[in-house]
Amino acid sequence: MEKTSKIYVAGHRGMVGSAIVRKLEEEGFSNIITKTSSELNLTDQLAVKTFFEEEKPEYVFLAAAKVGGILANNIYRGQFLYENLMIQNNVIHQSYVQGVKKLMFLGSSCIYPKLAPQPLKEEYLLTDTLEQTNEPYAIAKISGIKMCEAYRDQYGCNFISAMPTNLYGYNDNYHPKNSHVLPALLRKFHEAKVNNDPTVEVWGTGSPLREFMFVDDLAEACFYLMQNYDEKQFVNVGTGVDLSIKELAETIKEVVGFEGELVWDSSKPDGTPRKLMDVSLLNNSGWKHKIDLKQGIELTYKDFLKNYSVLAER
């Protein structure tokens, strides 16, 4: 990518898309195209076609998606499948039609089978049954990977895919019902601290193991791959380090300064027992994460406090 290349970041208001825009701007890229969902509905085939015809971007980061945690994934199953398929089908296809030089499709670590061996290697895709609670979202993301591969095979498109681990950081979603575990806990502990609550209830048993990556690290990895990686094989993007949800909760509790007790509601679902990415492909290609979990949570909490009055309304 040249500094003047026309780059379209789909989903620029989300946590991932906004981090990619920040990274591009830091690197001196000035010709970045963004559209809000009200300006461009990516599920609308004609609208996306018209946008690509008019703007003709040279590079595309496809970070737009309908996302949520265990609860949202399980409740809005049809919506998650439909909207994600429509978004990626429209953007990937029009990128081919309009001759985009390179596209990066961003997926999720939930594409892997529920009981796949750990850590998760890229070749474990489609070897067993998916986690039931987020199956529709996972199927959509797998379709996106396969679409990029198929368009590469049939049309010679340089479309690559990156599968991030669990993400957190600036511009996260703190909705009490529709957010992921780390931002949900951060908000819970903050509100409990403000209200002087004696306890905080946490879903599940605390035993599942999870990997978390600061979103600005992901943006660095995406930029690196867009500049240096041109292979058909999708790439895991993560830290290669995991911890239990109990350890995560205790770390967030410490950062926030909540002094009460944790209460575990074991009637609530744990989800996948363990989800750790094998990131050797990424590391061997020359990139490694920089920000450790506690440092990342501290940065995230500062951002949360700065924006809390707005976030609390969501």
Stockholm file with secondary structure:
# STOCKHOLM 1.0

chainA/1-314         MEKTSKIYVAGHRGMVGSAIVRKLEEEGFSNIITKTSSELNLTDQLAVKTFFEEEKPEYVFLAAAKVGGILANNIYRGQFLYENLMIQNNVIHQSYVQGVKKLMFLGSSCIYPKLAPQPLKEEYLLTDTLEQTNEPYAIAKISGIKMCEAYRDQYGCNFISAMPTNLYGYNDNYHPKNSHVLPALLRKFHEAKVNNDPTVEVWGTGSPLREFMFVDDLAEACFYLMQNYDEKQFVNVGTGVDLSIKELAETIKEVVGFEGELVWDSSKPDGTPRKLMDVSLLNNSGWKHKIDLKQGIELTYKDFLKNYSVLAER
#=GR chainA/1-314 SS CCTTCCEEEETTTSHHHHHHHHHHHHTTCCCEECCCTTTCCTTCHHHHHHHHHHHCCSEEEECCCCCCCHHHHHHTHHHHHHHHHHHHHHHHHHHHHTTCSEEEEECCGGGSCTTCCSSBCGGGTTSSCCCGGGHHHHHHHHHHHHHHHHHHHHHCCCEEEEEECEEECTTCCCCTTTSCHHHHHHHHHHHHHHHTCSEEEEESCSCCEECEEEHHHHHHHHHHHHHHCCCSSCEEESCSCCEEHHHHHHHHHHHHTCCSEEEEETTSCCCSSEECBCCHHHHHHTCCCCCCHHHHHHHHHHHHHHHHHHHTTC
#=GC SS_cons         CCTTCCEEEETTTSHHHHHHHHHHHHTTCCCEECCCTTTCCTTCHHHHHHHHHHHCCSEEEECCCCCCCHHHHHHTHHHHHHHHHHHHHHHHHHHHHTTCSEEEEECCGGGSCTTCCSSBCGGGTTSSCCCGGGHHHHHHHHHHHHHHHHHHHHHCCCEEEEEECEEECTTCCCCTTTSCHHHHHHHHHHHHHHHTCSEEEEESCSCCEECEEEHHHHHHHHHHHHHHCCCSSCEEESCSCCEEHHHHHHHHHHHHTCCSEEEEETTSCCCSSEECBCCHHHHHHTCCCCCCHHHHHHHHHHHHHHHHHHHTTC
//
